[in-house]
Amino acid sequence: MNAERHRYLPGPGWAIAAPSITILCGNEASEELLGKLWEIVSGGDDAHAVIETILAFGLRALPSFGLVYQASDGLHVLVRGRVGAQVQVPGKDMLSLSADGALTWMETAVPAADSVVLRSGEPTTQQWVPVVGGIVPAIAVAVGPPRAEPVSMPPSDTSGTARGVAERDTPGTATGTFTVVSDDSAPLDPVDDSETLAARPEPLQEDDSPSNVVA
């Protein structure tokens, strides 16, 4: 699967796109966490560093998130909270993944996957926007070649679901100003950044600021 090809649907939440790691966080993710995650993936660290960083904030503070990464045995997909995933394997039915009811998260290996979509809710648009790399405000992010039809995430699916005691997240909002770098070769119309990017009244501390990197 071409893990360097990313597309996203604008909305509440944050997608972090890098060549070998893709993350989708719910909008309750703190600006501090987003900054640390971007520092990790833009620096080339692996998924272990991503998980360690998220866990450092404490189990009860874990946001809803999804993670797609390349491991030694192939592609892995990890989901938590309200973030679910749909995985397309050539010649097979769509695989829907959910961590509904899990205390932590659900993870599975999908080495033959052609594309993966992480989604935290129902989007208000089906206009996918290509992104080379960086942090963008998104309710969904796709990894892999464009699909002929938009993928619709079911409200709840128990296929491959990990069971446990659910931890409830505290609602919140993470906002910031980021640059979206689009792949001009993709046949998609650009989204007006003024409608999707919000300015935060207080800037990040220097050490925690997410960077914008063109892959």
C-alpha positions in Angstrom: 0.0 0.0 0.0 1.2 3.5 -0.8 1.4 4.9 2.7 2.7 8.2 1.5 -0.6 9.2 -0.1 -3.0 10.9 2.3 -6.3 12.5 2.0 -8.6 14.1 4.6 -12.1 15.3 5.2 -12.1 18.7 7.1 -13.9 18.7 10.4 -13.4 18.7 14.2 -10.3 16.7 15.2 -6.8 16.5 14.0 -5.0 14.4 11.4 -1.2 14.0 11.5 0.3 12.7 8.2 3.8 11.4 7.8 5.3 8.9 5.4 5.1 5.8 7.6 2.7 6.9 10.3 -0.8 8.4 10.2 -2.7 9.6 13.3 -6.3 10.8 13.7 -7.1 12.4 17.1 -10.5 13.5 18.4 -10.9 17.3 19.0 -10.5 16.7 22.8 -6.7 16.1 22.2 -4.7 18.8 23.8 -2.5 21.2 21.9 0.5 19.9 24.0 -0.2 16.3 22.9 -0.5 17.3 19.2 2.8 19.2 19.3 4.6 16.2 20.9 3.1 13.8 18.4 4.1 16.0 15.4 7.6 16.3 16.8 7.8 12.5 17.0 6.5 11.6 13.6 8.3 14.4 11.7 11.5 13.3 13.4 11.1 9.8 12.0 10.4 8.0 15.3 8.3 4.8 15.2 4.8 3.9 16.6 6.2 2.8 19.9 7.3 6.4 20.6 3.8 7.6 19.6 2.1 5.2 22.1 4.5 6.1 24.8 3.8 9.8 24.3 0.1 9.3 24.4 0.2 7.1 27.5 2.4 9.7 29.3 -0.7 11.8 29.7 -2.5 9.1 31.7 -5.1 6.5 30.8 -8.0 8.6 31.9 -6.8 11.5 29.7 -6.4 9.4 26.6 -8.2 11.0 23.7 -10.0 9.1 21.0 -7.4 8.3 18.4 -6.5 6.1 15.4 -3.1 5.1 14.3 -1.9 3.5 11.0 1.7 2.4 10.9 4.1 0.1 9.1 5.6 -2.8 11.2 7.9 -5.6 10.4 5.0 -7.9 9.7 3.1 -5.4 7.6 0.6 -2.6 8.2 -1.1 -2.2 11.6 -4.2 -0.3 12.5 -5.0 0.8 16.0 -8.2 2.5 17.2 -9.5 3.9 20.4 -12.7 5.6 21.6 -15.0 7.0 18.9 -12.3 6.7 16.2 -13.0 3.7 14.0 -11.3 2.3 10.9 -12.3 0.8 7.6 -9.8 -1.4 5.9 -9.9 -2.4 2.2 -8.1 -5.6 1.3 -8.2 -6.4 -2.5 -10.6 -9.2 -3.3 -12.3 -9.1 0.2 -15.1 -7.4 1.9 -14.5 -4.1 3.7 -13.2 -4.7 7.3 -14.6 -2.3 9.9 -12.7 -1.9 13.2 -14.0 -0.4 16.4 -12.8 -0.3 20.0 -16.3 0.3 21.4 -16.3 -0.7 25.1 -12.5 -1.2 25.3 -10.6 0.2 28.3 -7.6 1.1 26.1 -7.7 0.3 22.3 -8.0 -2.3 19.7 -5.1 -3.2 17.3 -4.8 -5.5 14.4 -2.4 -6.3 11.6 -3.6 -5.9 8.0 -0.5 -6.6 5.8 -2.5 -6.9 2.6 -4.5 -3.7 3.0 -4.9 -1.5 -0.1 -6.3 1.5 1.8 -7.3 2.5 5.4 -9.8 5.2 6.5 -9.7 6.5 10.1 -12.9 8.4 11.0 -14.1 10.0 14.3 -17.6 10.9 13.3 -19.9 11.7 10.4 -18.4 14.4 8.1 -20.4 17.3 6.6 -18.6 16.9 3.3 -17.3 14.1 1.1 -14.7 16.4 -0.6 -11.4 14.6 0.1 -8.4 16.9 0.2 -4.9 15.6 -0.5 -2.1 16.4 2.0 1.6 15.7 1.6 2.4 15.9 5.3 1.7 17.9 8.5 -1.2 18.5 10.8 -4.7 19.4 9.5 -8.1 19.8 11.1 -9.9 16.7 10.1 -12.7 14.3 11.0 -11.3 11.6 8.8 -8.1 10.7 7.1 -7.4 8.1 4.4 -4.1 6.3 3.6 -3.6 4.7 0.2 -4.9 5.3 -3.3 -8.1 7.2 -3.8 -11.3 5.1 -3.8 -14.0 5.4 -6.5 -16.7 5.8 -3.8 -16.6 7.6 -0.5 -16.4 5.4 2.6 -19.2 5.7 5.1 -18.3 4.8 8.7 -21.1 2.8 10.4 -22.1 4.3 13.8 -21.0 1.2 15.6 -19.5 -2.0 14.4 -18.2 -4.9 16.4 -16.1 -6.6 13.8 -12.7 -7.1 15.3 -13.9 -5.2 18.4 -11.9 -5.4 21.6 -14.2 -5.5 24.7 -13.6 -3.9 28.1 -14.8 -1.1 30.4 -15.1 2.2 28.5 -13.3 5.3 29.7 -15.2 8.5 29.0 -13.2 11.3 27.4 -13.6 14.9 28.6 -14.9 17.1 25.8 -12.7 19.9 24.7 -11.3 21.7 21.7 -7.8 21.8 20.3 -7.3 24.6 17.8 -4.3 26.1 16.0 -3.0 27.4 12.7 -1.4 25.0 10.3 -0.4 25.0 6.7 -2.0 22.4 4.4 0.2 21.2 1.6 -1.8 19.7 -1.2 -0.9 17.3 -4.0 -1.8 19.2 -7.1 -1.9 16.0 -9.2 -5.0 14.7 -7.4 -8.3 15.7 -9.1 -9.7 17.4 -6.0 -10.8 21.0 -5.4 -9.0 22.8 -2.6 -10.8 23.6 0.6 -10.8 27.3 1.8 -8.4 27.2 4.7 -10.2 30.2 6.3 -13.3 28.0 6.9 -11.3 25.1 8.4 -8.4 26.5 10.3 -9.0 28.4 13.5 -6.5 30.7 15.3 -5.9 30.0 18.9 -5.9 33.1 21.2 -2.9 31.9 23.1 0.2 30.6 21.2 1.9 27.3 22.0 5.1 27.3 24.0 8.1 27.1 21.7 9.1 23.5 22.6 5.6 22.2 22.1 4.7 23.9 18.8 3.7 21.6 16.0 5.8 22.1 12.9 4.7 22.1 9.3 6.9 19.8 7.1 6.5 19.1 3.5 7.3 15.5 2.8 
